Amino acid sequence: MTQSDLQEVIARGEDSRHQFKRDVTNADGLAAELAAFANSGGGWLFLGVNDDGSIAGLDGVAVRRLNQLLGNAASQHVRPPVHPLTENVQTEQGLVVVVEVPDGLAKPYLDNQGRIWVKQGSDKRHVTSREEMQRMFQRSGLVYADVVPVAGTSIEDIDDKAFTAYFDRRYGESDEFSGLTREQLLQNLGLGDGSELNLSGLMLFARTPQRWRSAFEVKAVAFPGTALHDTRYLDSEDIKGTLLEQFRGAFAFIKRNLHHVQHGRSFNTLGELEIPETALEELLVNALIHRDYFTSASVRLMVFADRVEIVSPGHLSDSLSPADIRRGKTIRRNPTLTEHASHILPYRGMGSGIPRALQAWPRIDLVDDASGNQFSAVVWRPEAEWRSDAEAPPVTGEVTGEVTGEVTGEVMRLLSVLQGEMKRSEMQAALGLKHEDHFREAYLRPALKAGAIEMTIPDKPNSRLQRYRLTAAGKTWLQRRSDNNE
């Protein structure tokens, strides 16, 4: 790395991948930084740089001390050990030690006190949530949510008709399972432990899965416009039951809230769905099968005037990106559930679902939201046409004849400074605006109206704890603007 390369990186400031330290004297503190990077996709630690990005520089004695401290912290104070690489860059102010910490392959990494650290923005935080710890163990292949026993369940909770139909269809001719009791069958198939059902058995074959896991359903809403915060809605349904029942209910919800196009068919026929059914089918199945079942949240299905959003709990693993899954790369988050669901739902597996959906309907945006721990598929409807504007594409679309707001230059500037979840005052300061009224009228309200941002506490808009974050649509508009500028 040259001095100019270093200055270019530093000029962009601190973030989840880049951390500045004037100096480090404590091995435990340094170990926490290394563990946080290793647990969060890797990153770079710059020693000899002040928090404001100015270079303080180090002399040769300090560099030798820091390298010794770094080696000790990485090998003795982090479990399992991490293996950072260092490079000394000469500047006019002195040396800067650039420490590269690779993404860990043996997550989670712990400090000497057994604490797990992860990056949060430019800082780090201590992981205390059991669900988050479970997800980290899941990524390491140490535990999977789909085989965790569900306390209180038993063989009596199985829908006998549904299970028998599945078993006879798939295993009826096999001698492997002949003579086994129902409890033994479920255990051999990985759907229970002989006494209780696990999550796979519950979500695939239980009569009322939501009795034990109430959040594992699909919440569906159809809005008249393009904004998530709209208090009006055209249709709403909480879709419960097994995964097959949820898939059928969610697909029926989409079909009754989208338009049908004749395409040369007789006037008396229903016509074809405005978005190919194959694309919607693949995205729904992926959301139900590959969601994070360690997260107690529902799959959200939202039909807007210009798009359909399918939001699945759990963001992509560290080794996957939206570009990867567009190319068919996949990692099975719930391998046992996937194995059985592939014979129940219209699922082809092998990572082919997303490419198949894109082939049927290319106007699909895939948005991975690590901070919100969710993954969204945004399917743009034919009615939504982008305007080739110097500032940004607007949202257009209508269901009831009402034309929604558009994404102005002010809104795009707001989107470009919004990082994670921010307060109103933080966004205003980031834009360099002094007058609150002007900020609200020209930036905040139009962004909310367009559905580009959303409140973290929508039912209490004036709460002092209120924050704002990008929606999937907002992230898509930013990405489209970036693509257009390249």
Phi, psi and omega in degrees: 000127179275170178298321180293322175299315179300312182295326178294319179292315182296324182298336179281349176085177180282147173205195184293344181251350185225123182233135179256139175221129176295317180196161177224133180235349186245124183294324180294318178296319178294322179298321179297320177296317181295317180296319180298317178296314182297329180278349190235026175099001179089170180173190184234133176250125183253111180262128185104014180235130180287163182301330182277002178094355177283145183274122177271320179084155180229151174267178184297323180296316180296321180297317179296320179295317182293322179295323177293317179296319181296315179298320180293315181296317184292325185263330187251339187247359176237134179237125347294164183300151173251165186228078181285156174249144182237152176216132179263122182249125180278130176232173180294333181272350182135189182280147170238127179268117179261116182254117177261121179253115182288159174299130184288140177263353183234045180298151000273151176263136185241154173273187185296335179267007178081015180271147178256129179243144174224161178282143173223101188063225179273358180252188176230162177217155181275126180280121179238340182289131179297321181298318181292321176298318179298321179295324179292319176295326179297315180298332180274359180077017182271334179204147178235137183296328187287349178247011176286127180299144178259108185301136176094349179273165178204179179300334182291343182274356179286139171282101189300320182296315181294317181293317180298318179298318179293313183296315181295322181293322186262324187238004188305328183268001185270137177277351185300326186253007182294139177082000181273147174285167179300320178299317180292323178299311181299320180292316181294330179273359179077024183254000179187177180251014181101339178233317180245153172284149168266183185297323179298312179298321180295309187284341181263327190226358180285153180290318181224079183303325185288352174298327180254330182229079188296332183282343185276074179217181176248123176260116186243135178220139173246123182256152178283338182241216184243002186257134180292328184278001180302129181280348178270151173210154181268330185200149180206141180201137169263114188259114186249187178102192177292173179299323178295317179293322178293319179299312181297317180294319181292320180293321177295323178298314179299314185297324182277352180247004173252164178279156172246136185246137185290318181050048176084359180281167178300146180301331184278353178272159181293327182089176180270149177296142184300331173248133182306134182300327180302316181297313181294321180299313181297318182291321178296313181298318179298319180296321182284322184277318189261009178294164178273107181276001169277346180262122182277076181212160183266154166291135180249132178240118184232126177253116178253174179296332184244354187198165169240130178245129174243111187250121184249131177300135179100118178276173182295150177295163186302332185270002180241149174226163175306324178296323179297313184286338171297329181271359176099004178286142182211155171228128182282109178285327182232077190296320180291315177300316181297318181302315182278320182296333180294345178256002181243315179265163177284070185241128182262339178073194177059023178073013186273348186299308182295312176302324179293319178297318180293326178294321180285328184208092185297341185277062178234128175253135179251121187238115177262116183250093183293320182294325178268359181051055177208159179232132185238139168251117182254112183255114185277131181281157182299331183291339184274110181245130181280144177263131178281082185253151181297329183271305187188161175282137179273169172265124172233150181164150180210145174239318183249012180094355181272129179271130184276175180290166182241163181274105182275175177298323178297318179296317179297324177294323177296316180299324184290339180257352184281115182241117180064229177248124185230151174283163178301316183295326180291319178295317180298318179294320180297330179274351181073029181260137183264331188259118184297319182299316179297318180299316181295315186285322186266338186240300191293306184295317176299325180293320177293317182297323181282350181079018181276332176227165179217159176278147175280338177232074187295334181279353176227074188299335182260013181297142178291344178267005184298135174230166179231147179215161178291143169273172176300322179295319179299318179294323179295317180297321177297317181294320179296320180294320178298316180298321181291334182273349182284000000 
